[in-house]
Amino acid sequence: MLYFIYAFLAAFLFSFGLKLYRAITLYVKHGYLYKKIQNMGLSILDTMVELNYITTNKEALIVTSSLVNKGDVSCSLLGGNAYESAVFSKALSEIINPINSPRYLIIKSSFFRKRLDIENFYPVPEIFGDKKTKAVVFKNIGTRILVKVNCFTQGIRKVEDYC
């Protein structure tokens, strides 16, 4: 009877420990997804304001991000007109969707992430990726909001080196 209890406890700890390990690795790799998407939305909004794509006063605009049922994330721009919301949504979906073949690529990394060999790759949206100066503005704003990011061209050259 005692061996059964030990075996049961060992199996329970093994399965719980495995799930805990997976949860910790997913958190380190991806973090809180809705917060990350809200930060992406803020960087898109600030870049749109900087490049004069937005005519509405910036103080009237709000980027909302919420966690909907079972892990779905919703992010939207409140206070803007239909055109501004459509451009914002298109740019955000281009960042989140799988990378097709962007002109510029943002790589998010840090000291801790490099130690664990974790890097996140995001394409620069087409609205900002048509000219190098717009991509640099997006990268600079992304550095302020998303911590440390680097911008690369298709030829795997840093944008600053390419300038």
N, C-alpha and C positions, 0 to 999 in steps of 0.2 A: 504494500500500500504506500509506503514511504517513497519507493522508487517511482511510482506512478505520479505522485505529487511533484517530485523533483523533475521528472520528464515533462510534466505539464508546465511547470514554471519555466524550464529551459526553453521549451517551444514558444511559450508566450513572450519571453524576453527576446528571443531570437527574432520572431516576427515583428514585435513592436520596435526593436532596435533597428531592423532593416527599414521599416517604414519611417522611423525617425531620421535615419541616415538619408533616405531619399528626399524627405521634406527639407532637410537642412541643405542638401546639395542643390535642390531646385531653388530655394530661397537665395542662396549665394549666387547662383547663376542668373536668375531673373529678377529677384526682389519682388516687391509688391507691384504687380502689373498695372493697376489703375493709377498709382502714383507716377510710374514711369511714363505712362501714356499722357497723363496730365502735364508733366514736364515737357514732353514732346510738343504737346499742343501749345504750351506757353512759348516755347522757342519758335514755333511756326507763327504764332500771333505777333511776337515781337519782331520777327523778320519781316512779316507783311507790313507792319507799321513802319519799320525802318526803310523799306523799299517803296513806300507810298502805294501799296495795293489796297489800303484801308482808308476810307474817307470818314468813317465814324470816329468820334473821339475815343481814345484808348481807355479812358476811365469808365466809359459806358460798356466796355466789352468784358465779358467774363468767360473763361474757359472752365467748363465743368467736366468732371470725370467721376464716374460712379461705378461701383461693382454691382452688377445685376445678378440675378440668380445663377448659381452654380458656376461662377467664374467668368461670366461674360462681362465685358467692360464697355461702357458707353461714354463717349467723349463728344462734347459739342461746344459750339461758340454761341453764347447768348449776347444779345444786344446789337448784333450786326444785321445788315440787310441780307437779302437772299443771295446776292452775288458773293459777298464776303464769306458767308457761311458755306457756300458751295465750294469756293476756292480753298477754304480752310479744311473742309472735309476731304476734298480730293488730295490735298497735300499730306494730310495725316494718313489717309489710306495708302498713299504711295510709300510712306515710311514703314508702315506696319506690314504691308503685303510682301510676299517673297521678292527678292531682288531679281529683276529681269536683265537689265544691262544699263545701269545708270551712267551718266557722264561723270558724276562725282560720288564718292562713297565716304560716309562718316564711320569712323571706327572708335568705339567707346572703350577705353581701357584705363586702368589705374595700376598703381604699384601692387596692390593686393590682388587685383584680377590677373595681372601678368604672372604673379607667383603661382596662381592656380591654373594658368593657361586658359583664361576665360576672356574672350573679346566679343563684343556685340557689333555687328555690322548693320548699318542703316543706309539706304540710298538717299541722296539729296533729292527732294521733290523736283519735278520738271520745271515748275514755276520759278524755282531758285537755281536750277542747274543749267539754265541755258547760257549763262555768262559766268565767267570766273569770279567777277567782283561780287555777284549775288551769292555765289557759293561760299565765298570768304565771309560775307556778312552772316550767312546762316551758320557757318562754323563758329564764328566769334560769339554769336548769341547762344549757340548750343554749348559752348565752353562755359559761359556764365551760368546757364541753367542746368545742363546735364553733367556737370563736373568736367572731366577731361575728355575731349574728343579730338581726333585728328581727321583731316580731310584729304582724300586721295583722288587722283584722276583714274581713268580707265587703265592707263599705262602704269599703275601702281607707283605714282610719284606723288609726294606730298604737295599740296597746293602751295604752301609757302615757298618750297624749293622751286616750284614751277613758275612762280611770279616773276 
